[in-house]
Amino acid sequence: VQLQASGGGLVQAGGYLRLSCTASRIMFRAYDMAWYRQPPGQERELVASVTSDGGTTYANSVKGRFIIFRDNAGDAVYLQMNSLKPEDTAVYYCSTVDRGLRRWGQGTQVTVSS
């Protein structure tokens, strides 16, 4: 599996960004997908996930602000991030589990200035 994330950048608090992740070498529609993030000096944490049939879960810290959705025709998963806060600053990773192993994309930096 290959995961390619994009869409990070620098944004002011209160702003928005949309992250994209395209997957290849998998039957995308059959896979649960997730976004994780790793803030500076902290552990990687789950932000949001979407199952193969569209069910979603969110970390409490992003509920009501972030939306995860998928486009099976385009083999892509997205993270719409609204009302961004400085504490959302992190490297964001697209991820899935393939053959029992968690796979990661290369990460995209999101920086939210106050």
C-alpha positions in Angstrom: 0.0 0.0 0.0 1.1 3.6 -0.7 -0.5 6.6 1.0 0.2 10.1 -0.2 -1.0 13.0 2.0 -1.1 16.6 1.1 -2.9 19.9 2.0 -1.0 21.0 5.1 0.2 24.5 5.6 0.2 27.6 7.8 -3.1 29.0 8.9 -4.3 31.5 11.5 -6.4 30.4 14.4 -10.1 30.1 13.3 -9.1 29.2 9.8 -9.5 26.0 7.9 -7.6 23.5 5.8 -8.5 20.3 3.9 -6.1 17.4 4.0 -6.1 14.9 1.2 -4.7 11.4 1.1 -4.6 9.2 -2.0 -4.1 5.5 -1.7 -2.7 3.1 -4.2 -2.0 -0.7 -4.5 -5.0 -1.6 -2.4 -8.7 -2.2 -3.0 -9.4 1.2 -1.3 -13.2 0.7 -0.9 -12.6 -2.3 1.4 -10.3 -0.5 3.8 -10.9 1.5 6.9 -9.0 4.7 6.8 -7.8 7.1 9.5 -6.0 10.4 10.2 -3.5 10.6 13.0 -1.4 13.5 14.2 1.7 14.0 16.1 2.1 17.4 17.9 5.7 18.6 18.6 7.2 16.5 21.4 4.1 14.4 21.9 2.9 10.9 20.9 1.0 10.2 17.8 -2.8 10.3 18.3 -5.9 9.3 16.4 -7.8 12.2 15.0 -10.6 10.6 13.0 -11.4 7.4 11.2 -13.8 6.2 8.6 -14.8 2.6 8.0 -15.2 1.0 4.6 -19.0 1.5 4.8 -18.7 5.2 5.9 -19.0 5.1 9.7 -16.9 7.8 11.3 -15.3 8.4 14.7 -13.5 11.4 16.1 -11.2 12.4 18.9 -13.0 14.5 21.5 -10.7 17.4 20.8 -11.8 17.7 17.2 -15.5 16.8 17.4 -17.7 19.4 15.8 -14.7 21.0 14.0 -13.2 18.3 11.8 -14.9 16.1 9.2 -13.5 12.9 7.7 -14.9 11.6 4.4 -13.9 9.4 1.6 -14.2 9.2 -2.1 -14.0 5.5 -3.1 -14.1 6.4 -6.8 -10.9 8.4 -6.4 -9.2 6.2 -3.8 -9.0 9.1 -1.5 -9.8 10.2 2.1 -10.0 13.7 3.3 -9.9 15.6 6.5 -11.8 18.9 6.5 -10.5 20.9 9.5 -12.5 24.0 10.5 -12.1 26.4 13.4 -8.5 25.5 13.7 -6.7 26.1 17.0 -3.0 26.5 17.8 -3.2 23.1 19.6 -4.1 21.5 16.3 -0.5 22.2 15.2 1.0 18.8 14.3 2.2 16.6 11.5 -0.8 14.8 10.2 -0.6 11.2 8.9 -3.0 9.2 6.7 -3.1 5.6 7.8 -4.7 2.2 7.2 -4.2 -1.4 8.3 -3.0 -3.7 5.5 -2.3 -7.4 6.1 -2.3 -6.9 9.9 0.1 -4.0 9.9 -0.6 -0.3 10.3 0.7 1.6 7.3 1.5 5.3 7.2 1.7 8.0 4.7 4.6 10.5 4.8 2.9 13.1 6.9 1.9 16.7 6.2 2.6 19.6 8.5 -0.2 21.8 9.8 0.7 24.9 11.7 -1.9 27.1 13.3 -0.8 30.5 14.5 -2.5 32.4 17.3 
